[in-house]
Amino acid sequence: MAPPEKKKSNPRNYDLGNGIVRFSRTKVFHKKALYKFVGKKVAAQKKPAKPRVIEKPVGGEKNGGKRYVLVTKRRAVYPTQDKIKKRPAKQLFKNHKRNLRTSITPGTVLILLAGSHKGKRVVFLKQLNSGLLLVTGPFGINACPLRRISQRYVIGTQTKVDVSGVKLPEQINDEYFKRQRQKRAKKEEGDIFQKKKEGYKVSDTRKADQKVVDKQVLEAIRKHPDRKVLLAYLSAMFGLRSSQFPHRMQF
């Protein structure tokens, strides 16, 4: 007879969707009664130490009658050089494999959850080499420019725009978005007042590239069958009211 199949038990704390679990860390802490073990220490049991030497009797009148011998004898020969240890190859971050959620494809409308533009709906263009997402508002609709964001801080919606005809400038990559930090000038004699830091200013190339990309994305939005609703959808801010839970919603 075949052995009876074991019943698979479902975990109590399971994923509700979008990375949200049923119970929080605090709830699990109380459910498992982990507070009963906080601060409790078990006394370490000391193992009996093994003797390093043993006493052996020695025959003969002039040999002393006994001798102390090491339990583990020392090696007779020692290498003149240490062996070269094989070290594992470093897995650099730039060599890591970049994965993307299946719900995020080029043209998907995303909801930003972090940063200065949180709550805005943007259009996803492509994934950069660093794994960050390249998105745009467009700027003319909701004032969100071309920017990078991690996929952890976005919600993918079912709304899509056909961006297959959008051609991005070749210079738009991870280096394109890095800010150039200027070194502080050394104080000279006679400089009493500290110079004010200059704020960030958008370069002319960023402005020109923004116009080129936004023009193509707006043309793709106008070709959408529900373009009026889509324009209003992109311009509206996302927010939650009482008794509204994101893990129970369909976007």
N, C-alpha and C positions, 0 to 999 in steps of 0.2 A: 504493500500500500504506500501511496505517496504521502509524504509528511504534510500535515495541515499547513495551509498558507497563513503567515503571520499578518494580522491586521495592522494596516498603516494608520498611525494616529496623526491627526493634523495638529500643528503647533498652535498654541493659544494666541501667540503674538505674531500675526502674519501681516504681510504688506497689503495695504488698502489701495495702493496705486500712487504713482508719481513720487515714490520714495517715502510715503507716509505710512508708519506702522500703527497697529491698533492700540498698543499700550506705549506710553512714554517711558523714559528711563526711570523716572520717579515711581511710576505705577508698578513697573517690574521689580524695582527695589523693595517695595512693600509686599508685593505678591509672593516673592521668593523668601520673604522674612530675612533679608540680608542684614537688617539692622540688629538682629540678635547676635551676629558674629562680629560686629564692629568693635574694635578695642580689645577683643579677647585674644590672649596670647597663650600658646601651649609651651610649656617648659621643654626645652630641647633635651633629649636623652643622650647622655654622653656614652659613647661606645668605649669599651675597655681598650686601652692602648696596647698594641702588640709590642712585645720586647724586641729591641733592635739587636741585642746580643744575648747569647746563652752561655752558660758555664759548662765546660767539659772537663772531666777528670783526665789528668796526664800522668802516666806511669813514670817511675824513675825517682831516685832520691833527690837529684839536683835539678829537676824540672819544675819544682814549685808545687806539684800536686794537682793544679787546676789551671785552666786557660779560658779566656773569654773570646768567643768566636762570633762573628757577624752572622745573623740569620740569613740575610740576602748578601751574597758575596759581590764585591765590586767587580766591574769588568776589567779584564786583563789588558784590552786594547781600546783606545779612544781615537775617534777620527780626528784628523788634523784640521778639517774644514767642516763647517755646518752644511747640511743638505739644503739645497734651494727648494723652498716650499712653493707648491703650485697655488696661486691665488686665483679665485674666480674672476672672470672678466667683468668689468664694471658695466652695468646696464644704465647707460646715460639716459636722461629724461628725453633728450632729442631723438633717441633711437626707439622710444616706446611706441607701441602700436596705438593709433588713434581710433577710438570707437565712437560711433554716433548713434543716438537713439533712433529706432526705426520710425518713430512718429515725426522726426525732423528730416525733411527733404528740401532741396532748393525751391524757394517760393512759398514755403510754409509761413503762415503768420504766427509769430511768437509773442508771448506776453512776458515782459521783463519784470523780474522780481527783486532786483537789487540795482544799486547805482543811482546816479542822479536822475536817470530817466525811468525809474521803476514805475510800473503801472501802465506804461505805454505799450501799444501794439506795434510791432515792427515786422519787416519782411526779411526772412533769412535768405542770404545770397550763396554762401559757400562756407566750408570748414577750412581754416588755415592749417599750416603745418604744425603749429603748436597745439592744435586740438580746439582752439577757441573758435566761436562762431562769428562770422562777419554778417552784420545786420545793418539795415537802414530804415528810417521812418516811413516813407521818405521825409526829408527835412521840411519840405513845403507843406506837409500835412500835419505833422505832430512835433516838429522841431527836434527830431532825433537824427543826428548825423550818422555817417558811417562810423561804426565802432565795433570793438571786439567784446565778447562776453562768453563766459563759461556756460555750457549746457545745463549745469546744475541750477542756474539761476533763471531759467526760462520755463514756460509752460507751452507745449506744442498744441496748437489748435487744429481743427479739421479744415479751416479755411486756407485755401491755396491760391497763389497767383502764378501764372505761367511766365517764368523768368528764363526760359530756354533761349530767348533772343537777346538777353542782356549780356553785353560784353564788358567785363571789368577791366580797368587799366592794369597793365602788367606790373606796375610798381607797387600795387596794393598787396602787401604781405605783412608779416609780423614786425619787421624792421620799420615799416612805414608808420606804425603807430607809436613807436618808442619816442619818448620825449628826450630832448637833449638837455642835460643838466649842466649848467655852467658852473665852473669852479669859482669860489669866493675870491675876490681880489684881496691881496694882502694890505693891511692897514699901513699907511705911511705916516711919518711924523707930521703932525699938524691936522690930521683927519680926526676931528672930534665927533662929528655926527656920523651915525651908521647909515649907509645907503639903503634905501628901500628896495625890497625884492620886486622884480618885474613879474607881473602875472602872466599866465599862459595866453598866447595870442595865436589864433588860427592862421596858418600860413596860406599864401595865395595858391599854392599847388593843391592843398587840401580843399579849398573852396572850389577850384576848377574841377577837381575829380568828383566832388560832391554833386555838382551841377550835371556832369556827364552821366553819372550813375542814376541820379534821380529822374532825369529826363527819360531814360529807358524804362525805369520801373513804373513811372506814371503812365507811360504808353501801354505797358502790360496791364496795369490796373484798369485803364479805360476800355481795353478789349474784353474785360470780364463781363459776363452777362448781367451781374448785379453790381455794376460799378458804383451806382449812387449809394447803395447800402454799404458797400465795401469801403468807400471813402469815409462815410460816417463812422463805420466800425473802427477804422484805423485812427481816426482823430479822437475817439472817445477813450477816456481813461478807464482802467480796470480797477474794480474795488469789490469788497465783500461787505455785506450787511450782517446783522445778527441772524443766527441760525442758518448761515450759509457756510458749507464746508467744501473746500476745493476738491477733496478726494471723492466726493459724491457727485461732482459735476462732470458734464461732458462739454468740452470746449470745441 
